[in-house]
Amino acid sequence: MEEGAKSSAEEKLKETPVSDEEKQIEVLKKKFEQIKDKLEKLKTKLLGKFEEYIIAIALLPPEKKDSKEISVLVLIDDSDVKKMTRWELKDKLTAVINNLAADIDKDIKPDVMLMTELREICFDGKYDILQLISASVFVHDPKDVLKALKVSEIHKTMVLKKFEKYVVSYVAVGSLFRGDARSNDIDVAVVIDDTDVKKMSRFELRDKLGAIIRTLGYDASSITNVKKSFHIQVYILTDFWEAIKEASPVIFTFLRDGIPLYDRGIFNSWKLLLEMGRIKPSPEAIDMHMDMGSRLIERAKGKMLGIVAEDIYYACLNPSQAALMLYGVPPPTPRETIRLMEEIFVHKEKMLEKKYVTILAKTFKFYKDIEHTKIKEVKGKDLDILLKDSEMFLKRINTLFSQIEKRTEKKRALSFYDNTMKIIEDLLHEENIKYNSIESGFKKLCASGKFPKQYLSNFKEILKIRESYSKLTKQEVEKILRENAFLVRVVIDYLQRKKGVELERAKIGVKYGQKFAEVYLFDDTAYIIDDINAAEKKISRAKLLPSGGLDEIKDSNLDDLEKSLKKFSMPKNVFIKEKIFEDLRKLFGSDVEILINR
């Protein structure tokens, strides 16, 4: 950062009144100077014993004013833990670090935090730790992880103060936030809500807000004096959604690896959908990646060096990513693409020769060498070789694509068959129908009148997938899958409706004061939701006694309740005994109203 820019940013800072937080930072700096020798001694001991694990050390602001405690954050790299769990590592390191700190000064209170723990805190929306780190004094930060968090936190605060109405998410991306020492950059992305734009076009909004947000980034860099490059990517929400639908590998990587430093529920929701496998490349997106190779090869022949290198690179990269996506792998990064092509298609599936992965790696290196100005000019014969290799690579990938397509089609069809059999089996079990085979059981069910008899002929078509798949054409298989998807949906809807009715019978509604609670009664367990309208629901679990009373009431959570709901099977009769009313009065007070859903 140039000196003039730094001075300008500092002048802006001086123009604003000094906040309580800034006063606290000044007090902390003075405290640091007083105990600097002790902290250096602690740093030396920690690095001497655990240098391979320690990412950073910082003096945190005290929890209480005038407190004698010296709060020290010790950030731990747990990315390569193999011989123990992460939490075992944390417990062991904490015990030793506490002893080392106490030997120096009993007032030093280390706060040992794993890097994965810090990320999880961000995913949970608990951003207070980021503010603490931003206000701390750094004792040891060789990879600039804390500095990156500080500049991002200051920049985020500036952006939210100016554009909070429009900011959907502020996300840290890139290798630095994984504690990767190789990175020289700090990368963040800001997603802007453009769904209610009226006075300007979406692109104007993106460009204008983007320019201001990047300017604030320069100011944040100047204030913090961070030497690494601070890159800010600004997305508008509609463009971001289009990129997801088009299976952009950049956006998939952003969702997979990004860490939200601020989120209004959009980023975390998309990330969970990605992890659940609900965000998948569409057939059109796969075709787009596949077709791009041929088109870019043609463009490459008449372009300047930089464009030639880029086109050759993507001509090989995009079809490779398309092949991996068709195989079932989410769109990977370029480096991952090379590794996965070799791991999956060369070694695991033995569908591709190693020399083609070598060509892909060669084009990647060529492109990166030009991008980083290691190569400034290239001879015509070298380009001819690259073009020839790329065309040969593309031809081979087209063949690989056909091989994967055949294998994927069979795998998808057999998976549909297995899922259908499991769903029909669940249906027969739910209806208490005894059967020698699933086919005979479903025949009985249709004969009973609960399902139309024509569904039986559909079911028999599904059996052909397992019995004679090799004799079926691709069109015949697609016809069977298409026509029987409706049958599967009907059965699932039927099971869900029946389960819902049964579940209502096992639920007690409780009104106390202005609040409403719910109690679920299973075989020997009861779950109590104290306030069904609360944002954060308190859930308890109790043992359901033969007398109908509740015993051993303990804290539980939504995950436990959902697991029990999945296993839930309604008994023929549900008995609500007097003892449970007595226990509910103890829990919620004597003035309660009970509603039993039947």
C-alpha positions as CSV (number, residue, x, y, z in Angstrom):
1,M,0.0,0.0,0.0
2,E,1.4,3.4,-1.0
3,E,2.1,5.9,1.8
4,G,-0.4,8.4,0.4
5,A,-3.2,5.9,0.6
6,K,-2.3,4.9,4.1
7,S,-2.3,8.6,5.2
8,S,-5.7,9.2,3.6
9,A,-7.2,6.2,5.4
10,E,-5.7,7.3,8.7
11,E,-7.1,10.8,8.2
12,K,-10.6,9.3,7.7
13,L,-10.1,7.4,10.9
14,K,-9.1,10.5,12.8
15,E,-12.2,12.4,11.6
16,T,-14.6,10.0,13.4
17,P,-15.0,10.1,17.2
18,V,-13.0,7.6,19.2
19,S,-15.2,4.7,20.1
20,D,-15.2,2.6,23.3
21,E,-13.7,-0.3,21.2
22,E,-10.8,1.9,20.1
23,K,-10.2,3.1,23.7
24,Q,-10.1,-0.6,24.7
25,I,-7.5,-1.4,22.0
26,E,-5.3,1.4,23.3
27,V,-5.6,0.1,26.8
28,L,-4.7,-3.4,25.6
29,K,-1.6,-2.1,23.7
30,K,-0.4,-0.5,26.9
31,K,-1.0,-3.7,28.8
32,F,0.9,-5.6,26.2
33,E,3.9,-3.4,26.6
34,Q,3.9,-4.0,30.4
35,I,3.7,-7.8,30.0
36,K,5.6,-8.2,26.7
37,D,8.5,-10.1,28.3
38,K,6.1,-12.7,29.8
39,L,4.3,-13.2,26.5
40,E,7.6,-13.6,24.6
41,K,8.7,-16.2,27.2
42,L,5.3,-18.0,26.8
43,K,5.7,-17.9,23.0
44,T,9.2,-19.3,23.2
45,K,8.0,-22.2,25.4
46,L,5.0,-23.0,23.2
47,L,6.9,-22.9,19.9
48,G,9.7,-25.0,21.4
49,K,7.2,-27.7,22.4
50,F,4.3,-27.4,19.8
51,E,5.6,-25.4,16.8
52,E,4.0,-27.8,14.3
53,Y,0.6,-27.2,15.8
54,I,0.5,-23.5,16.6
55,I,-0.8,-21.1,14.0
56,A,-1.0,-17.9,16.0
57,I,-0.9,-16.4,19.5
58,A,-2.6,-13.2,20.5
59,L,-3.3,-11.1,23.6
60,L,-7.1,-10.8,23.9
61,P,-9.1,-7.9,25.5
62,P,-10.1,-8.8,29.1
63,E,-13.6,-10.0,29.7
64,K,-14.1,-7.5,32.6
65,K,-12.7,-4.0,33.0
66,D,-9.7,-3.8,35.5
67,S,-9.4,-7.6,35.4
68,K,-5.9,-8.9,36.3
69,E,-6.4,-11.9,34.1
70,I,-4.2,-12.0,31.0
71,S,-6.3,-13.7,28.2
72,V,-4.2,-15.3,25.5
73,L,-5.6,-16.9,22.4
74,V,-3.6,-19.9,21.1
75,L,-4.8,-20.9,17.7
76,I,-4.1,-24.6,16.8
77,D,-3.7,-26.3,13.4
78,D,-5.7,-29.5,13.6
79,S,-5.9,-30.2,9.8
80,D,-3.6,-33.2,9.9
81,V,-4.7,-35.0,13.1
82,K,-4.5,-38.8,12.7
83,K,-3.6,-40.5,15.9
84,M,-6.3,-39.0,18.1
85,T,-9.6,-37.0,17.7
86,R,-9.4,-33.2,17.4
87,W,-10.9,-32.8,20.8
88,E,-8.4,-35.2,22.4
89,L,-5.7,-33.0,20.8
90,K,-7.2,-29.9,22.2
91,D,-7.6,-31.3,25.7
92,K,-4.0,-32.6,25.8
93,L,-2.5,-29.3,24.4
94,T,-4.7,-27.2,26.8
95,A,-3.5,-29.1,29.9
96,V,0.2,-28.6,28.9
97,I,-0.2,-25.0,27.8
98,N,-2.0,-24.1,31.0
99,N,0.9,-25.5,33.0
100,L,3.4,-23.6,30.9
101,A,1.5,-20.4,31.3
102,A,1.1,-20.8,35.1
103,D,4.9,-21.3,35.5
104,I,5.4,-17.9,34.0
105,D,2.4,-16.0,35.6
106,K,-0.7,-17.5,37.3
107,D,-2.7,-14.6,35.8
108,I,-2.1,-15.8,32.3
109,K,-5.2,-17.7,31.1
110,P,-4.7,-19.4,27.7
111,D,-7.7,-19.9,25.5
112,V,-6.8,-22.8,23.2
113,M,-8.9,-22.9,20.0
114,L,-8.7,-25.3,17.1
115,M,-8.8,-23.9,13.6
116,T,-11.8,-26.1,12.8
117,E,-13.5,-24.8,16.0
118,L,-13.0,-21.2,14.8
119,R,-14.6,-22.0,11.5
120,E,-17.5,-23.8,13.2
121,I,-18.1,-20.8,15.4
122,C,-18.4,-18.7,12.2
123,F,-20.8,-21.2,10.7
124,D,-23.0,-20.9,13.8
125,G,-23.2,-17.1,13.4
126,K,-21.3,-16.4,16.6
127,Y,-19.1,-13.6,15.3
128,D,-18.0,-12.1,18.7
129,I,-14.7,-14.0,18.5
130,L,-13.9,-12.2,15.2
131,Q,-14.4,-8.9,17.0
132,L,-12.1,-10.0,19.9
133,I,-9.4,-11.1,17.4
134,S,-9.7,-7.8,15.6
135,A,-9.2,-5.9,18.9
136,S,-6.3,-8.2,20.1
137,V,-2.6,-7.6,20.0
138,F,-0.7,-10.3,18.0
139,V,2.2,-12.0,19.6
140,H,2.8,-14.7,17.0
141,D,1.2,-14.7,13.5
142,P,3.7,-16.0,10.9
143,K,1.1,-17.0,8.4
144,D,-0.9,-13.7,8.8
145,V,-4.0,-15.7,9.7
146,L,-5.0,-13.3,12.5
147,K,-4.1,-10.3,10.3
148,A,-6.3,-11.6,7.6
149,L,-9.2,-12.0,10.0
150,K,-8.6,-8.5,11.4
151,V,-8.6,-6.8,8.0
152,S,-11.6,-8.8,6.9
153,E,-13.5,-7.9,10.2
154,I,-12.7,-4.2,9.8
155,H,-13.7,-4.2,6.2
156,K,-16.9,-6.2,7.0
157,T,-17.8,-3.6,9.6
158,M,-17.3,-0.8,7.2
159,V,-19.4,-2.5,4.5
160,L,-22.3,-3.4,6.9
161,K,-22.3,0.2,8.3
162,K,-22.7,1.5,4.7
163,F,-24.8,-1.2,3.0
164,E,-26.3,-3.5,5.6
165,K,-29.7,-3.5,3.8
166,Y,-28.1,-5.0,0.7
167,V,-25.4,-7.4,2.1
168,V,-26.6,-11.0,2.2
169,S,-23.3,-12.7,3.0
170,Y,-19.6,-11.7,3.7
171,V,-17.5,-14.8,3.2
172,A,-13.8,-15.6,3.6
173,V,-12.4,-17.8,0.8
174,G,-9.0,-19.0,-0.3
175,S,-6.2,-20.9,1.3
176,L,-5.1,-18.3,3.9
177,F,-8.2,-19.0,6.0
178,R,-7.2,-22.6,6.1
179,G,-3.9,-21.6,7.6
180,D,-2.0,-22.3,4.4
181,A,1.3,-20.5,4.4
182,R,1.7,-20.7,0.6
183,S,-0.9,-18.0,0.0
184,N,0.1,-14.4,-0.5
185,D,-3.4,-13.2,-0.8
186,I,-6.5,-12.5,1.4
187,D,-9.7,-13.3,-0.5
188,V,-13.2,-12.4,0.6
189,A,-16.5,-12.4,-1.3
190,V,-19.5,-10.1,-0.7
191,V,-23.0,-11.2,-2.0
192,I,-25.3,-8.3,-2.6
193,D,-29.1,-8.6,-2.7
194,D,-30.3,-7.2,-6.0
195,T,-33.9,-8.7,-5.9
196,D,-35.5,-5.3,-5.0
197,V,-33.6,-3.0,-7.3
198,K,-35.8,-0.4,-8.9
199,K,-33.9,2.8,-9.6
200,M,-31.0,1.3,-11.5
201,S,-30.1,-1.9,-13.4
202,R,-28.6,-4.9,-11.5
203,F,-25.3,-4.4,-13.2
204,E,-25.1,-0.8,-12.2
205,L,-25.8,-1.8,-8.6
206,R,-23.1,-4.4,-8.8
207,D,-20.6,-2.1,-10.3
208,K,-21.3,0.9,-8.1
209,L,-21.5,-1.0,-4.8
210,G,-18.5,-3.1,-5.9
211,A,-16.4,0.0,-6.5
212,I,-17.2,1.4,-3.1
213,I,-16.8,-1.9,-1.3
214,R,-13.3,-2.4,-2.9
215,T,-12.4,1.2,-2.0
216,L,-13.3,0.4,1.6
217,G,-11.0,-2.6,1.3
218,Y,-8.0,-0.3,0.5
219,D,-8.9,1.7,3.6
220,A,-9.1,-1.4,5.8
221,S,-5.7,-2.6,4.5
222,S,-4.1,0.8,5.2
223,I,-5.5,0.9,8.7
224,T,-4.3,-2.6,9.6
225,N,-1.0,-2.3,7.7
226,V,-1.5,-5.8,6.3
227,K,1.1,-6.5,3.6
228,K,-0.7,-9.3,1.8
229,S,-3.0,-8.4,-1.2
230,F,-6.6,-8.0,-0.1
231,H,-8.9,-9.3,-2.9
232,I,-12.6,-8.6,-2.8
233,Q,-15.1,-10.3,-5.1
234,V,-18.6,-8.8,-5.3
235,Y,-21.5,-10.9,-6.5
236,I,-25.1,-9.9,-7.0
237,L,-27.6,-12.5,-5.7
238,T,-29.2,-13.2,-9.1
239,D,-25.8,-13.8,-10.8
240,F,-24.7,-16.0,-7.9
241,W,-27.9,-18.2,-8.3
242,E,-27.3,-18.5,-12.1
243,A,-23.7,-19.6,-11.4
244,I,-25.0,-22.3,-9.1
245,K,-27.5,-23.5,-11.8
246,E,-24.7,-23.5,-14.4
247,A,-22.5,-25.7,-12.1
248,S,-19.7,-23.1,-12.0
249,P,-16.7,-24.9,-10.3
250,V,-15.7,-21.5,-8.8
251,I,-19.0,-21.1,-7.0
252,F,-19.1,-24.8,-5.9
253,T,-15.7,-24.3,-4.4
254,F,-16.8,-21.1,-2.8
255,L,-19.8,-22.8,-1.2
256,R,-17.7,-25.8,-0.1
257,D,-14.7,-24.0,1.3
258,G,-16.0,-20.6,2.2
259,I,-16.3,-19.4,5.8
260,P,-19.1,-16.9,6.6
261,L,-18.0,-13.9,8.6
262,Y,-21.5,-12.5,8.2
263,D,-24.6,-14.3,6.8
264,R,-28.3,-13.6,6.7
265,G,-29.1,-17.3,6.2
266,I,-28.4,-17.5,2.4
267,F,-24.8,-18.9,2.3
268,N,-25.2,-21.4,5.1
269,S,-28.4,-22.7,3.5
270,W,-26.8,-23.2,0.1
271,K,-23.8,-24.8,1.8
272,L,-26.0,-27.3,3.6
273,L,-27.9,-28.0,0.4
274,L,-24.6,-28.7,-1.4
275,E,-23.4,-31.0,1.4
276,M,-26.8,-32.9,1.2
277,G,-26.3,-33.4,-2.5
278,R,-29.3,-31.2,-3.4
279,I,-27.3,-28.8,-5.5
280,K,-26.2,-30.8,-8.5
281,P,-25.0,-29.9,-12.0
282,S,-27.9,-30.0,-14.5
283,P,-27.5,-32.1,-17.7
284,E,-27.4,-28.7,-19.6
285,A,-24.5,-27.6,-17.4
286,I,-22.6,-30.9,-18.1
287,D,-23.2,-30.5,-21.8
288,M,-22.1,-26.9,-21.6
289,H,-18.8,-27.9,-20.0
290,M,-18.4,-30.7,-22.5
291,D,-19.1,-28.6,-25.6
292,M,-16.8,-25.8,-24.4
293,G,-13.7,-27.9,-25.2
294,S,-14.3,-28.1,-28.9
295,R,-15.3,-24.5,-29.3
296,L,-12.2,-23.2,-27.3
297,I,-9.8,-25.4,-29.3
298,E,-11.0,-23.6,-32.5
299,R,-10.6,-20.2,-30.9
300,A,-7.1,-21.0,-29.6
301,K,-5.6,-21.3,-33.1
302,G,-5.9,-17.6,-33.9
303,K,-5.3,-15.8,-30.6
304,M,-2.5,-14.0,-28.9
305,L,-0.2,-15.9,-26.4
306,G,-2.2,-15.2,-23.2
307,I,-5.6,-16.0,-24.8
308,V,-4.1,-19.1,-26.5
309,A,-2.8,-20.4,-23.2
310,E,-6.1,-19.7,-21.5
311,D,-8.2,-21.4,-24.2
312,I,-6.0,-24.5,-24.4
313,Y,-6.1,-24.7,-20.6
314,Y,-9.9,-24.5,-20.4
315,A,-10.4,-26.7,-23.5
316,C,-8.7,-29.5,-21.5
317,L,-10.0,-28.5,-18.1
318,N,-13.8,-28.1,-18.8
319,P,-14.3,-31.5,-20.4
320,S,-12.3,-33.1,-17.6
321,Q,-14.6,-31.4,-15.0
322,A,-17.6,-32.5,-17.1
323,A,-16.3,-36.1,-17.0
324,L,-15.9,-36.0,-13.2
325,M,-19.3,-34.4,-12.7
326,L,-20.9,-37.1,-14.9
327,Y,-19.1,-39.7,-12.7
328,G,-20.7,-38.1,-9.6
329,V,-18.0,-35.8,-8.3
330,P,-19.0,-32.2,-7.5
331,P,-17.2,-29.6,-9.8
332,P,-13.6,-29.6,-8.5
333,T,-10.9,-26.9,-8.5
334,P,-8.3,-27.1,-11.3
335,R,-5.6,-28.7,-9.1
336,E,-8.2,-31.2,-7.8
337,T,-9.3,-32.0,-11.3
338,I,-5.8,-33.2,-12.3
339,R,-5.5,-35.3,-9.1
340,L,-9.0,-36.8,-9.4
341,M,-8.6,-37.6,-13.1
342,E,-5.6,-39.7,-12.2
343,E,-7.0,-41.2,-9.0
344,I,-10.4,-42.1,-10.4
345,F,-10.0,-42.8,-14.1
346,V,-6.4,-44.0,-14.3
347,H,-5.9,-46.0,-11.1
348,K,-9.4,-46.8,-9.7
349,E,-11.5,-47.4,-12.8
350,K,-8.6,-48.0,-15.3
351,M,-10.6,-46.2,-18.0
352,L,-7.9,-43.7,-19.0
353,E,-4.2,-43.8,-19.8
354,K,-1.8,-41.8,-17.7
355,K,-0.4,-39.9,-20.6
356,Y,-3.7,-37.9,-21.0
357,V,-3.5,-36.7,-17.4
358,T,0.1,-35.7,-18.1
359,I,-1.3,-33.5,-21.0
360,L,-3.8,-31.9,-18.7
361,A,-1.1,-31.2,-16.1
362,K,1.1,-29.8,-18.9
363,T,-1.6,-27.3,-20.1
364,F,-2.2,-26.3,-16.5
365,K,1.4,-25.5,-15.9
366,F,1.7,-23.7,-19.3
367,Y,-1.3,-21.5,-18.4
368,K,0.0,-20.7,-14.9
369,D,3.5,-19.9,-16.1
370,I,2.1,-17.4,-18.5
371,E,-0.2,-16.0,-15.9
372,H,2.7,-15.5,-13.5
373,T,4.9,-14.1,-16.3
374,K,7.4,-17.0,-16.1
375,I,6.8,-17.5,-19.8
376,K,6.7,-14.3,-21.8
377,E,6.9,-15.7,-25.3
378,V,6.6,-19.1,-27.0
379,K,7.7,-20.5,-30.3
380,G,5.2,-21.6,-33.0
381,K,6.2,-25.2,-32.9
382,D,5.6,-25.3,-29.1
383,L,2.1,-24.0,-29.6
384,D,1.6,-26.6,-32.4
385,I,2.6,-29.4,-30.0
386,L,0.2,-28.0,-27.3
387,L,-2.7,-27.8,-29.8
388,K,-2.0,-31.2,-31.1
389,D,-1.9,-32.7,-27.6
390,S,-5.0,-30.8,-26.6
391,E,-7.0,-32.1,-29.6
392,M,-5.8,-35.6,-28.9
393,F,-6.8,-35.2,-25.3
394,L,-10.2,-33.9,-26.2
395,K,-10.8,-36.8,-28.6
396,R,-9.9,-39.3,-25.8
397,I,-12.1,-37.5,-23.2
398,N,-15.1,-37.8,-25.6
399,T,-14.5,-41.5,-25.7
400,L,-14.2,-41.5,-21.8
401,F,-17.4,-39.5,-21.6
402,S,-19.3,-42.3,-23.5
403,Q,-17.7,-44.9,-21.2
404,I,-18.8,-43.1,-18.1
405,E,-22.2,-42.4,-19.5
406,K,-22.9,-46.1,-20.0
407,R,-21.7,-47.0,-16.6
408,T,-23.6,-44.1,-14.9
409,E,-26.8,-45.0,-16.7
410,K,-26.7,-48.5,-15.4
411,K,-25.8,-47.4,-11.9
412,R,-28.6,-44.8,-11.9
413,A,-31.1,-47.5,-13.1
414,L,-30.1,-50.0,-10.5
415,S,-30.1,-47.4,-7.8
416,F,-33.7,-46.5,-8.8
417,Y,-34.6,-50.2,-8.6
418,D,-33.0,-50.7,-5.2
419,N,-34.7,-47.5,-3.8
420,T,-38.1,-48.6,-5.2
421,M,-37.8,-52.1,-3.6
422,K,-36.9,-50.5,-0.3
423,I,-39.9,-48.1,-0.4
424,I,-42.3,-50.9,-1.4
425,E,-40.9,-53.1,1.4
426,D,-41.4,-50.2,3.9
427,L,-45.0,-49.9,2.6
428,L,-45.7,-53.7,3.1
429,H,-44.2,-53.6,6.6
430,E,-46.3,-50.5,7.5
431,E,-49.5,-52.3,6.2
432,N,-48.6,-55.5,8.1
433,I,-48.8,-57.6,4.9
434,K,-47.0,-60.9,5.0
435,Y,-45.2,-61.9,1.8
436,N,-42.8,-64.4,0.2
437,S,-41.5,-61.8,-2.3
438,I,-41.9,-58.1,-2.6
439,E,-43.8,-58.7,-5.8
440,S,-46.3,-61.0,-4.2
441,G,-46.8,-58.6,-1.3
442,F,-47.4,-55.6,-3.6
443,K,-49.9,-57.8,-5.5
444,K,-51.8,-58.5,-2.3
445,L,-51.8,-54.7,-1.5
446,C,-53.2,-53.8,-4.9
447,A,-55.8,-56.6,-4.6
448,S,-56.9,-55.1,-1.2
449,G,-58.0,-51.9,-3.1
450,K,-55.6,-49.5,-1.3
451,F,-53.7,-49.0,-4.5
452,P,-55.0,-49.2,-8.1
453,K,-54.3,-52.5,-9.9
454,Q,-52.6,-50.8,-12.8
455,Y,-49.7,-49.9,-10.4
456,L,-48.9,-53.7,-10.4
457,S,-48.1,-53.6,-14.1
458,N,-45.8,-50.6,-13.5
459,F,-44.1,-52.5,-10.7
460,K,-43.5,-55.5,-13.0
461,E,-41.7,-53.1,-15.4
462,I,-39.3,-52.0,-12.7
463,L,-38.4,-55.7,-12.1
464,K,-37.0,-55.8,-15.7
465,I,-34.2,-53.4,-14.7
466,R,-32.7,-56.1,-12.4
467,E,-33.7,-59.2,-14.4
468,S,-32.8,-58.1,-18.0
469,Y,-31.0,-54.7,-18.0
470,S,-28.4,-55.8,-20.6
471,K,-31.3,-56.6,-23.1
472,L,-33.0,-53.2,-22.7
473,T,-32.2,-50.2,-24.9
474,K,-31.3,-46.9,-23.4
475,Q,-34.7,-45.6,-24.5
476,E,-36.6,-48.5,-22.8
477,V,-34.7,-48.0,-19.5
478,E,-35.5,-44.2,-19.6
479,K,-39.2,-45.0,-20.3
480,I,-39.4,-47.4,-17.3
481,L,-37.7,-44.9,-15.0
482,R,-39.9,-42.0,-16.2
483,E,-43.2,-43.8,-16.0
484,N,-42.5,-45.4,-12.6
485,A,-41.2,-42.2,-10.9
486,F,-44.9,-41.4,-10.3
487,L,-45.5,-44.7,-8.5
488,V,-42.6,-44.0,-6.2
489,R,-43.9,-40.5,-5.4
490,V,-47.4,-41.9,-4.7
491,V,-46.1,-44.6,-2.2
492,I,-43.8,-42.0,-0.4
493,D,-46.7,-39.6,-0.1
494,Y,-48.9,-42.4,1.3
495,L,-46.3,-43.4,3.9
496,Q,-45.7,-39.8,4.9
497,R,-49.4,-39.0,5.4
498,K,-49.9,-42.2,7.4
499,K,-46.8,-41.5,9.5
500,G,-48.0,-37.9,10.1
501,V,-51.5,-39.1,11.3
502,E,-49.9,-41.7,13.7
503,L,-47.5,-39.1,15.0
504,E,-50.3,-36.7,15.8
505,R,-51.9,-39.5,17.9
506,A,-48.7,-39.7,20.0
507,K,-48.5,-35.9,20.6
508,I,-49.9,-33.9,23.5
509,G,-50.3,-30.2,23.2
510,V,-49.8,-28.1,26.4
511,K,-50.8,-24.5,26.9
512,Y,-49.3,-22.7,29.9
513,G,-49.7,-18.9,30.2
514,Q,-49.2,-17.5,26.7
515,K,-46.8,-20.3,25.6
516,F,-47.5,-23.6,23.9
517,A,-45.5,-26.8,24.5
518,E,-45.5,-30.2,22.8
519,V,-44.9,-33.7,24.3
520,Y,-44.2,-36.7,22.1
521,L,-44.8,-40.1,23.6
522,F,-42.9,-43.1,22.2
523,D,-42.6,-46.6,23.5
524,D,-40.5,-45.9,26.5
525,T,-39.3,-42.3,25.9
526,A,-40.9,-38.9,25.9
527,Y,-39.6,-35.7,24.3
528,I,-40.7,-32.3,25.6
529,I,-40.5,-29.0,23.5
530,D,-40.9,-26.3,26.1
531,D,-42.0,-23.5,23.7
532,I,-42.8,-24.4,20.1
533,N,-42.8,-20.8,19.0
534,A,-39.3,-20.0,20.4
535,A,-36.5,-19.2,17.9
536,E,-34.2,-21.6,19.8
537,K,-36.2,-24.4,21.0
538,K,-35.4,-26.1,24.4
539,I,-35.9,-29.9,24.0
540,S,-35.8,-32.4,26.9
541,R,-35.9,-36.1,26.9
542,A,-37.5,-38.3,29.7
543,K,-38.0,-41.9,30.5
544,L,-41.6,-42.9,30.1
545,L,-42.6,-45.1,33.1
546,P,-45.2,-47.9,32.9
547,S,-47.3,-45.8,35.2
548,G,-47.4,-43.1,32.5
549,G,-45.1,-40.7,34.5
550,L,-41.9,-39.0,33.4
551,D,-38.6,-39.8,35.0
552,E,-34.9,-38.9,34.5
553,I,-35.7,-35.7,32.5
554,K,-32.5,-34.5,30.7
555,D,-31.5,-31.9,28.1
556,S,-31.8,-33.2,24.6
557,N,-31.7,-31.6,21.1
558,L,-33.4,-31.6,17.7
559,D,-31.1,-34.2,16.2
560,D,-32.1,-36.8,18.9
561,L,-35.8,-36.0,18.4
562,E,-35.5,-36.4,14.6
563,K,-33.7,-39.8,15.0
564,S,-36.5,-41.0,17.2
565,L,-39.1,-39.8,14.8
566,K,-37.5,-41.8,12.0
567,K,-37.7,-44.9,14.1
568,F,-41.2,-44.2,15.4
569,S,-43.8,-46.9,14.9
570,M,-47.2,-46.3,16.2
571,P,-48.6,-49.0,18.6
572,K,-52.2,-50.1,18.1
573,N,-53.4,-48.2,21.2
574,V,-52.1,-45.0,22.8
575,F,-52.8,-44.6,26.5
576,I,-52.5,-41.3,28.3
577,K,-52.3,-42.0,32.0
578,E,-53.1,-39.7,34.9
579,K,-49.5,-39.7,36.2
580,I,-48.3,-37.8,33.1
581,F,-50.7,-35.0,33.8
582,E,-49.3,-34.7,37.3
583,D,-45.7,-34.5,35.9
584,L,-46.7,-31.9,33.3
585,R,-48.1,-29.7,36.0
586,K,-44.8,-30.0,37.8
587,L,-43.0,-28.9,34.6
588,F,-45.2,-26.1,33.5
589,G,-47.2,-25.1,36.6
590,S,-50.6,-26.0,37.8
591,D,-52.4,-23.6,35.4
592,V,-52.0,-25.7,32.3
593,E,-54.4,-26.7,29.5
594,I,-53.9,-30.1,27.9
595,L,-54.9,-30.9,24.3
596,I,-54.6,-34.5,23.1
597,N,-54.5,-34.9,19.4
598,R,-56.5,-38.0,18.2
